[in-house]
Amino acid sequence: MIKIYGMETCPDCTYVEEQVKDNNQYEVIDIGQHVRDLKAFLRLRDHHPALNEAKSVGAVGIPCFVLEDGTVTLNPEDAGLRSRPINEGATCNIDGSGC
């Protein structure tokens, strides 16, 4: 099962979540719903090199995918999904530059 860490207020996350709805090959974990899930994600974010670039630019690093073999990636395509089209206009970065 592929784990997807995200939040319902993140446009990239909701785009991914729509693709996996009712698909038991994916587990969506909303890190905003329970502190336990937030802590699990932060442990991953703080220690896994796949999230270093996201941290370096001040991004949260979601959606984050943990594949069945343990690979961690921020690329939806690696998990068999599509990325949200850039032109959909949602901005969630503090500077308004996108998500």
JOZIFEN-V34691 format. One record per pair of residues at least 12 apart in sequence whose C-alpha atoms are under 8 Angstrom apart, sorted by the first residue. I is the first residue (numbers start at 1). J is the second residue. D is the distance in Angstrom with one decimal. If there is no record, write none. Layout:
i: (I/I)
j: (J/J)
d: (D/D)
This chain:
i: (1/1/1/1/1/1/2/2/2/2/2/2/2/2/3/3/3/3/3/3/3/4/4/4/4/4/4/4/4/5/5/5/5/5/5/5/5/5/6/6/6/6/6/6/6/7/7/7/7/7/7/8/8/10/10/10/11/11/11/12/12/12/12/12/13/13/15/15/16/16/16/16/16/16/19/45/48/50/50/50/51/51/59/59/61/62/63/65/67)
j: (24/25/26/27/67/68/25/26/27/65/66/67/68/79/26/27/28/29/65/66/67/26/27/28/29/63/64/65/66/28/29/30/31/41/62/63/64/65/28/29/30/31/62/63/64/29/30/31/32/62/63/30/32/62/92/99/90/92/99/62/63/83/84/99/62/63/83/84/63/76/81/82/83/84/81/61/72/72/73/74/73/74/93/99/74/74/76/79/79)
d: (7.5/4.9/5.4/6.8/7.2/5.6/6.3/4.7/6.1/6.8/5.7/4.8/5.5/7.3/5.8/4.8/6.0/7.1/5.7/5.1/6.6/7.1/6.0/4.8/5.9/6.4/5.6/4.7/6.5/6.2/4.9/6.1/6.5/7.0/6.4/5.5/5.1/6.5/7.3/6.2/5.1/6.0/5.2/4.7/6.7/7.9/4.8/5.8/5.8/7.7/7.8/6.8/7.7/8.0/7.2/7.9/6.6/7.9/7.6/7.7/6.7/7.4/5.8/7.2/6.8/5.2/7.7/6.0/7.8/7.5/7.0/7.1/7.2/7.5/7.1/7.4/7.8/6.2/6.1/7.6/7.8/7.7/7.5/8.0/6.9/6.9/8.0/6.9/6.8)
